[in-house]
């Protein structure tokens, strides 16, 4: 009997490998818009972050999402993501 493999992703903030269910997906769509994807089903390039403001702030500081998406991300987008994450905690 084979056990089901758990998909792992790396948090952009703390760089720890965690199961996909523990992380929140951040997605960049075709238009280049970056947003939080709480369902995990939006179309586009995804990067992951822990479900904590601390990790999101680390990712912001080290420009993890900017590297993942190869584009500059405005402060307003980070602020929007922080407010969305704080609602979910």
CORCOR-V316180 format. One record per residue. N is the residue number from 1. RES is the residue in one letter. OMEGA is omega in degrees with one decimal (* if undefined). Layout:
N,RES,OMEGA
N,RES,OMEGA
This chain:
1,X,-176.6
2,X,177.2
3,X,-178.9
4,X,-179.2
5,X,180.0
6,X,-179.8
7,X,-179.9
8,X,176.1
9,X,180.0
10,X,176.6
11,X,-178.6
12,X,-179.1
13,X,-174.3
14,X,-180.0
15,X,176.8
16,X,175.4
17,X,179.5
18,X,177.9
19,X,-176.0
20,X,-177.8
21,X,-179.1
22,X,-173.2
23,X,175.8
24,X,-178.5
25,X,172.2
26,X,-171.4
27,X,173.4
28,X,-177.9
29,X,-176.8
30,X,-179.3
31,X,-179.9
32,X,179.1
33,X,-179.3
34,X,179.9
35,X,176.6
36,X,180.0
37,X,-175.9
38,X,179.6
39,X,-178.1
40,X,-175.2
41,X,179.7
42,X,179.1
43,X,176.1
44,X,-179.6
45,X,-176.7
46,X,170.3
47,X,-172.9
48,X,177.3
49,X,177.3
50,X,-179.4
51,X,178.5
52,X,179.1
53,X,-178.4
54,X,179.9
55,X,178.1
56,X,178.5
57,X,176.2
58,X,179.9
59,X,178.5
60,X,-177.3
61,X,-177.6
62,X,178.3
63,X,-179.0
64,X,-179.6
65,X,179.6
66,X,176.3
67,X,-178.1
68,X,-176.4
69,X,-179.5
70,X,176.4
71,X,178.6
72,X,-179.4
73,X,-177.9
74,X,178.7
75,X,-179.8
76,X,-179.2
77,X,176.9
78,X,179.7
79,X,178.5
80,X,179.8
81,X,179.0
82,X,-179.6
83,X,177.9
84,X,-179.4
85,X,-179.0
86,X,175.4
87,X,-175.9
88,X,-175.8
89,X,*
